Amino acid sequence: MADSLTPEEVAILIQARQIQREKGLDKDFDVTTVCQRAGVSRKTGYQWVKKRIPDTAGQKELEEELARLRAEYEKLKTDFDRVDFENEGRKLAWEIHHVDEWLASKKNTSKRKKKKKR
């Protein structure tokens, strides 16, 4: 065996052996025998297999999309961390230089002027 089996393939093979024993099929059963026992043609049997097992090309595309999304997520996460760090720095600078108090004093003076005009 040149290729090792994937976990999905192992699960399918084990399930096939269990079904084989339960249904009383020979150890050396073939596709024709299985399809005859099911009452369908070989063509229909292969169509059922196609529906049951996902297309490997489609699966590769999904894996590529997942990898792309993970990379994008990591980039967004680092960008967020950078912006969050910058915002924390701005908040600290705002507190150090008492900008809130300064803005509050400016707001109060403008209100006083409006009240005096009336």
Secondary structure, DSSP 8 states (H G I E B T S, - for coil): --S---HHHHHHHHHHHHHHHHHT--TT--HHHHHHHHTS-HHHHHHHHHHHS--HHHHHHHHHHHHHHHHHHHHHHHHHHHHHHHHHHHHHHHHHTTHHHHHHHHHHHHHHHHHHH-
